[in-house]
Amino acid sequence: MIIDQEEKFKLIFDKIQEKQTEQNMFNTFLEVYPAEWKQLKITFSKFNRSKQFGKSIPLPKPEVSLRKEIRVWLKKQ
């Protein structure tokens, strides 16, 4: 989960000069917010290590999760 996601996506959307696509926003997010990206990966890694054998709760990979959040946000625009 990204803190202040709405504001961050808005800033990225405004920063991109060319057409705002999911891929452009994803790449720009990685450049502008490396700490948040790192935190997403850490959270995913901790979750995977904490799962008990035989009990799986699916958690999407950070890349998939972030792309989905961007896609949803773009549809609202």
N, C-alpha and C positions, 0 to 999 in steps of 0.2 A: 504494500500500500504506500502510495506517495503522499506525503504531507503537502497541502496546498496545491494539489494536482491541477485544479481548474486554473489557478493563476499561472502556474508554470507552463501549462499547455498554451495558454493565451499569449504569453510572452514569446514562446517558440513560434507560434503561428504568425505573430507580427514580425518576428525577426527574419523569417524565411522570405527571400526575395522572389524566387521562382514559385511555381505552382506548389501549393501546400498539399502534399500527399502523405500517406501513412509512413512511407519509407523516409521521406525528407524529414518529417517530424521526429521519427525514431532516431535517425542519425544526429540531428541537431540536439535532441535531448541528451544523447550520450556525450556530446561535446560540451554542452552548457552545464549539465548537472552530473558530473562524474561521481560525486559523493552519494547522491541518491541512487544512481545505478549500482554502485558498489554495495550499498545497503540492501537493495533488492536481491542481489546475488548472495549476500551473506545470509539473509533471511531464508532463502530457498535452500541453501546448503545446510543450515541448522535444522530446518524442517526435515530434510531427507535423512540426516543422521539420527534424528530423534524417533523416526518411525519404528514401531515394533514389528518384528518378523511376522509375516502373515496378515498383518492389518495395514492395508494401504489406503491412504486418503489421498486422492490425486490432487496435486498442486501443480499448476502449469509452470513451465520453465519461465525464468524472468523475461526472456525475449518475447515469448508468446503472450505473457500477461501484459507487458507494456504495450505491445502492438494492439492488443484487444482494447485496452483503455484508450489509446489514441484513436482507434477506429470509432469507438463509441462517441468520443468527444467530437470528432470531426462530423459525425452524422448530426449532432445537435447544432452545429454551426450553420 
